[in-house]
Amino acid sequence: MIAKLMSYVIQVRRLPVWCNMVAETTIDAFGKRSTTLKTTGHEKARVSVCLAAKAEETKLKPMVYSL
């Protein structure tokens, strides 16, 4: 039972949550000196997520807090 909970926690840690999904590449005219990149405006946004499960192996709904 504890092994199942631990494997779930390890699995969830591998799933990052990104607030600002801007592409790392862009396409623009050849020879331009600068290129403006679009942004979502959430560069400093933070999110906290609390995951929980009951002893009988039931997963509870995640609690999400936006800071």
C-alpha positions as CSV (number, residue, x, y, z in Angstrom):
1,M,0.0,0.0,0.0
2,I,2.8,2.5,0.9
3,A,4.7,1.3,-2.1
4,K,1.7,2.3,-4.3
5,L,1.5,5.7,-2.8
6,M,5.2,6.3,-3.1
7,S,5.1,5.2,-6.8
8,Y,2.2,7.7,-7.4
9,V,4.1,10.5,-5.8
10,I,7.2,9.8,-7.8
11,Q,5.1,9.6,-11.0
12,V,3.5,13.0,-10.3
13,R,6.8,14.7,-9.6
14,R,7.8,13.9,-13.2
15,L,4.9,16.0,-14.5
16,P,5.8,19.7,-14.5
17,V,3.1,22.4,-14.6
18,W,4.1,25.4,-16.8
19,C,2.4,28.7,-16.5
20,N,4.2,30.4,-19.3
21,M,4.3,28.2,-22.4
22,V,6.2,30.3,-24.9
23,A,7.9,28.6,-27.8
24,E,11.7,28.5,-27.7
25,T,12.0,29.1,-31.5
26,T,10.6,31.7,-33.8
27,I,10.5,32.5,-37.5
28,D,11.1,35.9,-38.9
29,A,12.5,37.6,-42.0
30,F,16.2,36.9,-42.8
31,G,18.5,39.7,-41.8
32,K,16.4,41.3,-39.1
33,R,18.4,42.7,-36.2
34,S,15.8,42.0,-33.6
35,T,12.7,39.8,-33.2
36,T,9.8,40.5,-30.9
37,L,8.6,37.4,-29.0
38,K,5.1,36.9,-27.8
39,T,4.6,36.4,-24.1
40,T,1.6,35.2,-22.0
41,G,2.4,37.8,-19.2
42,H,2.7,35.1,-16.6
43,E,6.5,34.9,-16.3
44,K,6.3,35.4,-12.5
45,A,3.1,33.4,-11.8
46,R,3.4,30.6,-9.4
47,V,1.1,27.6,-8.7
48,S,1.0,25.3,-5.7
49,V,-0.7,21.9,-6.0
50,C,-1.5,19.6,-3.1
51,L,-2.1,15.9,-4.0
52,A,-3.6,13.5,-1.5
53,A,-4.9,9.9,-1.3
54,K,-6.9,7.9,1.3
55,A,-5.5,4.8,3.0
56,E,-7.9,2.6,0.9
57,E,-6.0,3.8,-2.3
58,T,-8.5,6.4,-3.4
59,K,-7.0,9.5,-5.0
60,L,-8.6,12.8,-3.9
61,K,-9.1,15.8,-6.1
62,P,-6.0,18.0,-6.3
63,M,-6.1,21.4,-4.6
64,V,-4.6,24.1,-6.8
65,Y,-3.5,27.5,-5.4
66,S,-2.5,30.4,-7.6
67,L,0.0,32.6,-5.8
